Amino acid sequence: MSKACRGHSMAGLPRNMKSRFPQKQERQPTRSADNPEQRLDMKYLITAITGIIALISQSLATEIDSDNRRVSLAYINDVHAQLDPHPELFWSGRKEDYVRNAGGLSRIATVFKELRKQRPGEMLFLDGGDTIQGSGPAAWTEGKVVVDPMNSLGLDIAIPGNWAVTYGADAWKQRAGEFNYKMIAANMSDDAGKQLFDPYVIKEINGVRLGIIGFTEPDIPVRQPPFMSDGLKFQESEVLQPLVDELRNREKVDVVVVVSHIGLPRAVGLAESLKGVDIILSADTHERTYEPLVRGDTWIVEAGAFASFVGLLDITVSPENKIIDRSWRLIELRPELFPEDPEVKQIVETALAPHRERMNQVIGHTSVWLARYQVLNTSIDNVVADAIRQSTGADIALSNGYRFAPPTAPGAITEADLWTWLPINLELKTGMASGEQMRKYWENELQNVFSRNPDELFGGWLPRISGLTVEFNRNAEPDKRLRNLIVDDKPIDPEKMYSLAAGHRPGAPEDNVHRVAGCRLIRKSEITTHDAVRNHLKTNSPISSEGDPNVRCIDCPGIIRSQYLQEIGEKAP
């Protein structure tokens, strides 16, 4: 039978294997904010990494009969240009574990190289998109800074993400041509209808014939400012079933894999509607699936984000070309377990060196951890929304519910942090809207995030706010979720006009502030979101509080880190 290997501690190793790995010793560091260096003897590190990878490999493998064949997929997604090791937050239930120096392409390379050594001829390496956007250097170079470091990993296949078009269609085509691995997408074409990339690729690995289909976000022209995707067209999921049938019936593949960048809920929807798909490698929602989601014969997995994780999937195929076993592991790239690969570390440093001075400019300080891993409220976005409100004097400030950005550790806040929080610098915009307009806006936003229909989910997480308190019931019917909107400790007045401020999204209707439609007295400012944050930090550093939770779910149990996993009871360990 297929079974999932669920990880707990020790970078996802099963509990029954912990005794086989060296336990905490005097020279092994403690993971804490008070020990940022976390230095280990290099010889010990090399021994540790070899042992860890060996145990991971053993834990994933079942007894392979001599006639059976195994293929392993190593998967990353949503790197968001996080090339360097960086602060990260790992969690288990309510327990949070902040780490100052996790992830990075150099740690991905360590895992990839060890897997190649241990499993020659059995590996396939894939990326699920959203690679060239998400940092200052990426924005300053239209994604060019990412190319050499990503090429150093030895990937085989990748797909575009929804942010691939951030710098325009022409820049994306140029970047895609610079990568040394195969880009596939079944639903991205030019204005004339010509496919930009092959819809699928067939790989024979260890005698197993795999068909891998790429499928990116069809709503890119709506989710991203429309000008970004000028000259491109995107098709819906109807393109997929004919391709699956073609791979099964004409190409006679043994395994069908769909690499999708539409988010975990919609990937599950695909699994429920498509016939003949064995694996869906999901991306976009940055979900950490420590266990696979299973729908019929299809497994759905997603591997976190920000180069902080590697997903590893084993598939065993019988002599009759049938899948007889599958195992999945989500590996946390913790610094005390995975050293940086020196070769890739140098490639990353060479790419970032021209930008270090700008990246390291200090713009403020924080005495608390700032993070962005909650659907309702985040400490990073409390800073951003407060900054927008302070800069404009508006009653209410709104900011996007972005998912990208790893945490910021206590200490200096730099330009690199700012560009990671807000990789697109928007001009601020103000306008007037009634309480009733705000009610309609919030009902619509709640439906975008919490709809029970995966096809109706849209965008990121809930908008971030300052000057307003929102209380709602997640499980109420659409248009009936809101319970309270509170301004200045009073319920919002449906007839009263309130001043709003937000970043202006290029291409949005002129009377929109954020997505509040029909606003009056619109004014655009020369002040940008970046200016607002810099100015706010000048007068409010150090940030000493994570901020009050101003979006409150009445019927939600505790912290919500996922639009999907908590609702269906399939959680991280």
C-alpha positions as CSV (number, residue, x, y, z in Angstrom):
1,M,0.0,0.0,0.0
2,S,1.1,3.6,-0.5
3,K,1.9,5.4,2.6
4,A,3.1,8.8,3.6
5,C,6.1,9.3,5.8
6,R,5.2,12.1,8.1
7,G,8.0,14.1,9.6
8,H,8.1,15.6,13.1
9,S,11.4,16.9,14.5
10,M,15.0,16.7,13.1
11,A,14.1,18.2,9.7
12,G,11.2,15.8,9.3
13,L,12.8,12.5,10.4
14,P,10.4,10.0,11.9
15,R,10.5,9.7,15.6
16,N,11.7,6.1,15.5
17,M,14.9,7.2,13.7
18,K,15.9,10.0,16.1
19,S,17.9,7.6,18.2
20,R,20.0,6.7,15.2
21,F,21.2,10.3,14.7
22,P,23.6,11.9,17.1
23,Q,21.6,13.6,19.8
24,K,22.3,17.2,21.0
25,Q,26.0,17.5,22.0
26,E,28.1,20.3,23.4
27,R,29.2,21.5,20.0
28,Q,25.7,21.3,18.5
29,P,24.0,24.8,18.7
30,T,20.7,25.8,20.1
31,R,18.2,27.1,17.7
32,S,17.4,30.5,19.2
33,A,17.5,34.2,18.4
34,D,20.2,34.5,21.1
35,N,22.6,32.3,19.1
36,P,22.7,33.8,15.6
37,E,26.0,32.3,14.5
38,Q,25.1,28.6,15.2
39,R,28.6,27.5,14.4
40,L,29.5,23.8,14.1
41,D,32.7,22.0,13.5
42,M,32.9,21.5,9.7
43,K,33.9,17.8,10.0
44,Y,30.9,17.2,12.3
45,L,28.6,19.0,9.8
46,I,29.8,16.8,6.9
47,T,29.1,13.7,9.0
48,A,25.7,15.1,10.0
49,I,24.5,15.9,6.5
50,T,25.6,12.5,5.2
51,G,23.8,10.8,8.0
52,I,20.7,12.9,7.7
53,I,20.3,12.4,3.9
54,A,21.0,8.7,4.4
55,L,18.2,8.5,6.9
56,I,15.8,10.5,4.8
57,S,16.5,8.2,1.9
58,Q,16.0,5.1,4.0
59,S,12.8,6.4,5.5
60,L,11.3,7.1,2.1
61,A,12.2,3.8,0.6
62,T,10.3,0.6,0.9
63,E,11.9,-2.7,0.1
64,I,12.6,-2.5,-3.6
65,D,12.1,-5.9,-5.3
66,S,14.7,-6.5,-7.9
67,D,12.1,-6.3,-10.6
68,N,10.5,-3.1,-9.3
69,R,11.8,0.3,-10.3
70,R,12.0,3.5,-8.2
71,V,12.0,7.2,-9.4
72,S,12.4,10.1,-7.0
73,L,11.2,13.7,-7.6
74,A,13.0,16.5,-5.7
75,Y,10.7,19.5,-5.7
76,I,10.9,23.2,-4.8
77,N,8.4,26.0,-5.4
78,D,7.9,29.7,-4.8
79,V,11.6,30.5,-4.2
80,H,10.7,34.2,-4.7
81,A,14.3,35.2,-5.3
82,Q,15.4,34.3,-1.8
83,L,18.9,33.3,-2.8
84,D,20.6,33.8,0.5
85,P,20.0,31.9,3.8
86,H,17.6,34.0,5.7
87,P,15.5,34.1,8.9
88,E,12.7,31.5,8.9
89,L,9.8,30.4,11.1
90,F,9.0,26.7,11.5
91,W,6.0,25.6,13.5
92,S,4.4,22.6,15.0
93,G,0.8,23.3,16.1
94,R,1.1,26.3,18.4
95,K,4.8,26.0,19.0
96,E,6.9,28.4,16.9
97,D,10.6,28.0,16.2
98,Y,12.3,31.1,14.8
99,V,15.6,30.4,13.1
100,R,18.0,33.1,11.9
101,N,19.9,31.4,9.1
102,A,17.8,28.8,7.3
103,G,17.2,27.8,3.7
104,G,18.9,29.4,0.7
105,L,19.9,27.9,-2.6
106,S,23.2,26.7,-1.2
107,R,21.3,24.4,1.2
108,I,19.0,23.2,-1.6
109,A,22.2,22.4,-3.5
110,T,23.5,20.4,-0.6
111,V,20.4,18.2,-0.6
112,F,20.3,17.9,-4.4
113,K,23.9,16.9,-4.7
114,E,23.7,14.3,-1.9
115,L,20.6,12.8,-3.5
116,R,22.4,12.6,-6.9
117,K,25.2,10.7,-5.2
118,Q,22.9,8.3,-3.3
119,R,20.4,7.7,-6.1
120,P,22.2,7.9,-9.5
121,G,19.8,7.5,-12.4
122,E,16.7,7.7,-10.2
123,M,16.3,11.5,-9.6
124,L,14.3,14.2,-11.3
125,F,14.5,17.8,-10.1
126,L,11.6,20.2,-10.5
127,D,10.6,23.8,-9.7
128,G,7.0,25.0,-9.4
129,G,7.5,28.7,-10.3
130,D,7.5,32.2,-8.8
131,T,11.3,32.3,-8.9
132,I,12.4,35.6,-10.3
133,Q,10.3,38.0,-8.1
134,G,10.4,38.7,-4.4
135,S,13.6,40.6,-3.5
136,G,15.3,43.9,-4.2
137,P,18.0,42.5,-6.4
138,A,15.4,40.7,-8.4
139,A,13.4,43.8,-8.9
140,W,16.5,45.9,-9.8
141,T,17.6,43.5,-12.5
142,E,14.2,42.3,-13.8
143,G,15.0,38.9,-12.4
144,K,18.4,38.5,-14.0
145,V,20.1,38.1,-10.7
146,V,18.3,34.8,-10.1
147,V,19.4,33.1,-13.3
148,D,23.0,31.9,-12.5
149,P,22.2,30.8,-9.0
150,M,19.1,28.8,-10.2
151,N,21.1,27.3,-13.0
152,S,23.7,26.1,-10.5
153,L,21.1,23.7,-8.9
154,G,20.9,21.3,-11.8
155,L,17.1,21.5,-12.2
156,D,15.5,19.5,-15.0
157,I,12.0,21.0,-15.3
158,A,10.2,24.2,-14.2
159,I,7.0,26.1,-14.9
160,P,6.1,29.8,-14.8
161,G,4.4,31.2,-11.7
162,N,1.9,34.0,-11.6
163,W,4.7,36.5,-10.8
164,A,6.8,35.4,-13.8
165,V,5.3,38.4,-15.7
166,T,6.3,41.0,-13.0
167,Y,8.7,42.8,-15.4
168,G,6.6,42.3,-18.5
169,A,6.1,39.6,-21.1
170,D,9.3,40.4,-23.0
171,A,11.5,40.3,-19.9
172,W,9.9,37.0,-18.9
173,K,10.6,35.4,-22.3
174,Q,14.2,36.6,-22.0
175,R,14.6,35.2,-18.4
176,A,13.0,31.9,-19.4
177,G,15.5,31.5,-22.3
178,E,18.4,32.0,-19.9
179,F,17.6,29.1,-17.6
180,N,19.4,25.9,-18.4
181,Y,16.4,23.7,-17.6
182,K,13.2,22.9,-19.5
183,M,10.3,25.3,-19.0
184,I,6.9,23.9,-19.7
185,A,3.4,25.3,-19.6
186,A,0.3,23.9,-21.3
187,N,-1.7,27.2,-21.0
188,M,0.5,30.1,-21.8
189,S,0.6,31.4,-25.4
190,D,1.2,34.6,-27.3
191,D,-1.5,36.9,-28.8
192,A,-1.5,34.7,-31.9
193,G,-2.2,31.6,-29.9
194,K,1.3,30.1,-30.3
195,Q,2.4,28.2,-27.2
196,L,5.4,29.8,-25.4
197,F,6.6,26.5,-24.1
198,D,5.9,22.8,-24.7
199,P,2.9,21.7,-22.7
200,Y,4.6,18.6,-21.3
201,V,7.9,16.7,-21.3
202,I,8.4,12.9,-21.2
203,K,11.3,11.6,-19.1
204,E,12.5,8.0,-18.7
205,I,14.1,7.6,-15.3
206,N,15.3,4.3,-14.2
207,G,13.1,2.5,-16.7
208,V,10.0,4.5,-15.6
209,R,8.4,6.5,-18.2
210,L,7.0,9.8,-16.8
211,G,4.9,12.4,-18.5
212,I,5.1,15.8,-16.8
213,I,2.6,18.6,-17.6
214,G,3.0,22.2,-16.7
215,F,0.0,24.4,-15.8
216,T,0.3,27.9,-14.6
217,E,-2.3,30.4,-13.1
218,P,-4.9,31.2,-15.8
219,D,-5.9,34.4,-13.9
220,I,-2.6,36.1,-14.3
221,P,-4.1,39.0,-16.2
222,V,-6.5,39.6,-13.3
223,R,-4.2,38.8,-10.3
224,Q,-1.3,40.9,-11.7
225,P,-1.7,44.4,-13.1
226,P,-2.8,43.7,-16.7
227,F,0.1,45.5,-18.4
228,M,2.5,42.9,-17.0
229,S,1.0,40.2,-19.2
230,D,0.3,42.3,-22.4
231,G,0.9,40.0,-25.4
232,L,0.2,36.8,-23.5
233,K,-2.9,34.6,-23.2
234,F,-3.8,32.0,-20.7
235,Q,-6.0,29.0,-21.0
236,E,-8.2,27.4,-18.3
237,S,-7.9,23.8,-17.0
238,E,-9.9,22.4,-19.8
239,V,-6.6,22.0,-21.7
240,L,-5.4,19.3,-19.2
241,Q,-7.5,16.2,-19.7
242,P,-6.7,15.9,-23.4
243,L,-3.0,16.1,-22.6
244,V,-3.3,13.5,-19.8
245,D,-5.1,11.2,-22.3
246,E,-2.5,11.8,-24.9
247,L,0.3,10.8,-22.5
248,R,-1.6,7.7,-21.3
249,N,-2.9,6.5,-24.6
250,R,-0.4,7.6,-27.3
251,E,2.8,8.1,-25.3
252,K,2.2,5.1,-23.0
253,V,3.7,6.7,-19.9
254,D,3.7,4.9,-16.6
255,V,3.3,8.0,-14.4
256,V,1.5,11.3,-15.1
257,V,2.6,14.3,-13.0
258,V,1.0,17.8,-13.2
259,V,3.2,20.7,-11.9
260,S,0.6,23.4,-11.2
261,H,0.9,27.0,-10.0
262,I,-2.7,27.6,-9.0
263,G,-2.6,27.1,-5.2
264,L,-3.3,24.0,-3.1
265,P,-7.1,24.3,-2.9
266,R,-7.5,24.5,-6.7
267,A,-4.9,21.8,-7.2
268,V,-7.1,19.5,-5.1
269,G,-10.0,20.5,-7.3
270,L,-7.9,19.4,-10.3
271,A,-7.3,16.1,-8.7
272,E,-11.0,15.6,-8.2
273,S,-11.8,16.4,-11.8
274,L,-9.0,15.0,-13.9
275,K,-8.7,11.3,-14.7
276,G,-5.4,9.5,-15.0
277,V,-3.1,11.9,-13.0
278,D,-0.9,10.3,-10.4
279,I,0.8,13.3,-8.8
280,I,0.1,17.0,-8.6
281,L,3.0,19.1,-7.5
282,S,1.3,22.3,-6.3
283,A,2.6,25.8,-5.9
284,D,1.5,29.4,-5.3
285,T,0.0,29.2,-1.8
286,H,3.3,28.4,-0.1
287,E,1.6,25.5,1.8
288,R,3.7,23.1,3.8
289,T,2.2,19.7,3.2
290,Y,4.0,17.4,5.6
291,E,1.6,14.7,4.5
292,P,0.2,14.3,0.9
293,L,-3.4,15.1,0.3
294,V,-5.0,12.1,-1.4
295,R,-8.0,12.3,-3.8
296,G,-8.7,8.9,-5.4
297,D,-5.5,7.7,-7.0
298,T,-4.0,11.2,-7.1
299,W,-1.5,12.7,-4.5
300,I,-1.3,16.4,-4.1
301,V,1.7,18.0,-2.4
302,E,3.3,21.5,-2.0
303,A,6.7,22.3,-0.6
304,G,6.6,25.6,1.3
305,A,8.4,28.5,-0.1
306,F,11.5,30.8,0.0
307,A,14.1,28.1,-0.6
308,S,13.5,26.9,2.9
309,F,12.2,23.4,2.0
310,V,12.8,20.5,-0.4
311,G,10.0,18.1,-1.1
312,L,11.1,14.5,-1.9
313,L,8.6,12.1,-3.5
314,D,9.4,8.4,-4.1
315,I,7.4,6.4,-6.6
316,T,7.9,2.6,-7.0
317,V,6.6,1.0,-10.2
318,S,6.1,-2.8,-10.7
319,P,7.2,-4.8,-13.8
320,E,3.6,-4.4,-15.0
321,N,4.2,-0.6,-15.0
322,K,1.8,0.0,-12.1
323,I,2.6,2.3,-9.1
324,I,2.8,0.1,-6.1
325,D,4.2,2.5,-3.5
326,R,4.6,6.2,-2.9
327,S,6.3,8.2,-0.1
328,W,6.6,11.9,0.5
329,R,8.8,13.9,2.8
330,L,8.9,17.7,3.3
331,I,12.5,18.5,4.4
332,E,13.1,21.7,6.5
333,L,16.4,23.2,5.6
334,R,17.6,24.0,9.1
335,P,21.1,25.4,9.5
336,E,22.3,22.9,12.1
337,L,21.4,20.0,9.8
338,F,22.2,21.2,6.3
339,P,25.4,23.1,5.7
340,E,25.7,25.4,2.7
341,D,27.3,24.0,-0.5
342,P,30.4,26.2,-0.9
343,E,30.2,26.2,-4.7
344,V,26.6,27.4,-5.0
345,K,27.2,29.8,-2.0
346,Q,29.9,31.5,-4.1
347,I,27.7,31.7,-7.2
348,V,25.0,33.4,-5.1
349,E,27.5,35.8,-3.6
350,T,28.8,36.7,-7.0
351,A,25.3,37.4,-8.2
352,L,24.4,39.5,-5.2
353,A,27.7,41.3,-4.7
354,P,26.9,44.4,-6.9
355,H,23.7,44.9,-4.7
356,R,25.0,44.3,-1.2
357,E,25.6,47.9,-0.4
358,R,22.1,48.9,-1.3
359,M,20.6,45.8,0.4
360,N,22.4,46.5,3.7
361,Q,21.3,50.1,4.1
362,V,19.6,50.3,7.5
363,I,16.2,52.0,7.5
364,G,15.0,51.1,11.0
365,H,15.1,48.6,13.8
366,T,12.8,46.0,15.4
367,S,13.1,44.4,18.9
368,V,10.6,41.7,18.0
369,W,10.4,39.1,15.2
370,L,8.3,40.3,12.2
371,A,6.6,37.7,10.1
372,R,4.0,37.1,7.4
373,Y,2.6,33.6,8.0
374,Q,-1.0,34.2,9.0
375,V,-4.1,34.6,6.9
376,L,-5.7,37.2,9.1
377,N,-3.0,39.4,10.7
378,T,0.7,39.7,10.3
379,S,3.3,41.8,12.1
380,I,5.1,42.8,8.9
381,D,1.9,44.1,7.5
382,N,0.9,45.9,10.6
383,V,4.0,48.0,10.1
384,V,3.2,48.5,6.4
385,A,-0.5,49.5,7.0
386,D,0.4,51.8,9.9
387,A,3.0,53.4,7.7
388,I,0.5,54.1,4.9
389,R,-2.0,55.5,7.3
390,Q,0.6,57.7,9.0
391,S,1.9,59.1,5.6
392,T,-1.6,60.0,4.3
393,G,-3.6,60.8,7.5
394,A,-6.4,58.6,6.3
395,D,-9.0,57.1,8.6
396,I,-8.3,53.6,7.2
397,A,-5.3,52.2,5.4
398,L,-5.4,49.0,3.3
399,S,-2.5,46.8,2.0
400,N,-2.4,43.6,0.0
401,G,-2.5,40.3,1.8
402,Y,0.8,39.2,0.3
403,R,2.1,35.7,1.1
404,F,5.7,36.3,0.1
405,A,8.5,37.4,2.5
406,P,10.3,35.2,5.1
407,P,10.5,36.7,8.6
408,T,12.6,39.7,9.7
409,A,14.7,39.0,12.8
410,P,15.1,41.4,15.7
411,G,17.8,44.0,14.9
412,A,18.3,46.2,11.9
413,I,15.6,46.5,9.2
414,T,17.3,47.0,5.9
415,E,16.5,48.0,2.3
416,A,16.7,44.2,1.5
417,D,13.9,43.6,4.1
418,L,11.8,46.4,2.7
419,W,12.0,45.0,-0.9
420,T,11.3,41.5,0.4
421,W,8.2,42.8,2.2
422,L,7.1,44.9,-0.8
423,P,8.9,43.9,-4.1
424,I,6.7,46.3,-6.0
425,N,6.8,49.9,-5.0
426,L,3.4,51.5,-5.5
427,E,2.3,55.1,-5.4
428,L,-0.1,55.9,-2.6
429,K,-3.7,56.8,-3.4
430,T,-6.5,58.2,-1.2
431,G,-10.2,58.5,-1.6
432,M,-13.5,58.6,0.2
433,A,-15.9,55.6,0.7
434,S,-19.0,55.0,2.7
435,G,-19.4,52.4,5.4
436,E,-21.7,50.5,3.1
437,Q,-19.0,50.4,0.4
438,M,-16.6,49.0,3.0
439,R,-19.1,46.3,4.0
440,K,-19.4,45.2,0.4
441,Y,-15.7,45.2,0.0
442,W,-15.1,43.1,3.0
443,E,-17.7,40.5,2.1
444,N,-16.1,40.2,-1.3
445,E,-12.6,39.8,0.2
446,L,-13.8,37.2,2.6
447,Q,-15.3,35.2,-0.2
448,N,-12.1,35.5,-2.2
449,V,-10.1,33.9,0.6
450,F,-12.6,31.5,2.3
451,S,-14.9,30.4,-0.5
452,R,-15.8,26.7,-0.2
453,N,-15.5,26.5,-4.0
454,P,-11.8,26.3,-5.0
455,D,-12.5,28.0,-8.3
456,E,-13.8,31.1,-6.5
457,L,-10.6,31.6,-4.5
458,F,-8.7,34.6,-5.6
459,G,-5.5,36.4,-4.8
460,G,-3.5,36.1,-1.6
461,W,-4.7,36.4,2.0
462,L,-7.0,38.9,3.6
463,P,-6.2,42.6,3.1
464,R,-4.0,44.2,5.8
465,I,-5.5,47.2,7.6
466,S,-4.9,50.1,10.0
467,G,-7.6,52.2,11.6
468,L,-10.3,49.5,11.2
469,T,-11.3,46.3,13.1
470,V,-13.0,43.5,11.3
471,E,-14.9,40.6,12.9
472,F,-16.4,37.8,10.9
473,N,-17.6,34.2,10.8
474,R,-15.6,32.2,8.4
475,N,-18.3,29.5,8.0
476,A,-21.2,31.7,7.4
477,E,-22.8,31.9,4.0
478,P,-21.3,34.3,1.4
479,D,-22.3,37.9,1.9
480,K,-23.2,37.1,5.5
481,R,-19.8,36.6,7.1
482,L,-19.2,40.1,8.5
483,R,-20.2,40.7,12.1
484,N,-18.6,44.0,12.9
485,L,-16.6,46.8,11.2
486,I,-15.3,49.2,13.9
487,V,-13.6,52.6,13.4
488,D,-12.6,54.7,16.4
489,D,-14.2,52.2,18.8
490,K,-17.6,52.6,17.1
491,P,-19.4,50.4,14.6
492,I,-19.0,51.7,11.1
493,D,-21.8,54.0,9.9
494,P,-23.2,52.7,6.5
495,E,-24.0,56.3,5.4
496,K,-20.8,58.0,6.7
497,M,-17.9,58.7,4.4
498,Y,-14.4,57.6,5.5
499,S,-11.0,58.4,4.0
500,L,-9.1,55.4,2.7
501,A,-5.5,55.0,1.6
502,A,-3.6,52.2,-0.2
503,G,-1.0,51.6,-2.9
504,H,-2.3,52.3,-6.4
505,R,-2.3,49.2,-8.5
506,P,-1.4,50.1,-12.1
507,G,-4.3,49.4,-14.4
508,A,-6.9,49.4,-11.7
509,P,-10.0,51.6,-12.2
510,E,-9.3,55.2,-11.2
511,D,-12.1,55.2,-8.6
512,N,-10.8,52.1,-6.8
513,V,-8.8,52.4,-3.6
514,H,-7.3,49.0,-3.1
515,R,-10.4,47.0,-4.4
516,V,-13.0,49.4,-2.8
517,A,-14.9,50.4,-5.9
518,G,-16.6,53.7,-6.6
519,C,-14.5,55.9,-4.2
520,R,-14.8,59.7,-4.4
521,L,-12.3,62.6,-4.2
522,I,-9.5,60.4,-5.5
523,R,-6.0,61.7,-5.1
524,K,-2.7,60.2,-6.1
525,S,0.4,60.9,-4.1
526,E,4.1,61.1,-5.1
527,I,4.8,59.2,-1.9
528,T,5.2,55.5,-2.4
529,T,4.6,52.5,-0.1
530,H,8.4,52.3,0.3
531,D,8.6,56.0,1.3
532,A,5.8,55.5,3.8
533,V,7.6,52.6,5.5
534,R,10.9,54.3,5.6
535,N,9.3,57.5,7.1
536,H,7.4,55.4,9.6
537,L,10.5,53.6,10.8
538,K,12.3,56.9,11.3
539,T,9.8,57.9,13.9
540,N,8.8,54.5,15.3
541,S,12.0,52.4,15.6
542,P,12.5,50.1,17.2
543,I,9.3,48.3,16.4
544,S,8.5,46.9,19.9
545,S,5.2,45.1,19.3
546,E,3.7,42.7,16.7
547,G,0.6,44.9,16.8
548,D,-3.0,44.1,17.8
549,P,-5.0,41.6,15.8
550,N,-7.4,43.8,14.0
551,V,-8.9,41.1,11.8
552,R,-10.7,38.6,14.0
553,C,-12.4,35.3,13.0
554,I,-15.1,34.5,15.6
555,D,-15.5,30.8,14.6
556,C,-11.8,30.0,13.8
557,P,-9.7,27.9,16.2
558,G,-6.6,29.9,17.0
559,I,-4.0,31.0,14.5
560,I,-4.9,30.5,10.8
561,R,-1.8,29.8,8.7
562,S,-3.6,28.2,5.7
563,Q,-6.8,28.9,3.7
564,Y,-7.2,25.2,3.3
565,L,-5.3,22.7,5.4
566,Q,-6.8,23.8,8.8
567,E,-10.3,23.7,7.4
568,I,-10.0,20.0,6.3
569,G,-8.0,18.9,9.3
570,E,-4.8,18.1,7.3
571,K,-2.2,20.0,9.2
572,A,1.6,20.2,9.5
573,P,3.0,18.3,12.4
